[in-house]
Amino acid sequence: MSLPADTPLAIADALGYLQHHLQELTERHNASEHVINNTLAGLTAQLQQLAQLMTSPAPAPTVALPPITMSPPPVNPPSPVPSTQLLQ
């Protein structure tokens, strides 16, 4: 941006400062827009996959597996009494 030759230095500095920050904001805006577009593309793909799953025939029933039994945790032996307490 070119300014008239008689532009005061303070105004030229202020305009330069504002132009610099406007450029930074524009770059951030473009980066955010890129992230939003990528997110929307991913969500659209997931939505299409979900729609395909909803419209496809139901899968064959699966055989139920027996329940998994959990054994109780091992019992920890009591901690030994320090020998200094036995002597008292």
Residue pairs with C-beta under 8 A, 6 or more apart in sequence:
1 15
1 19
3 11
3 12
3 15
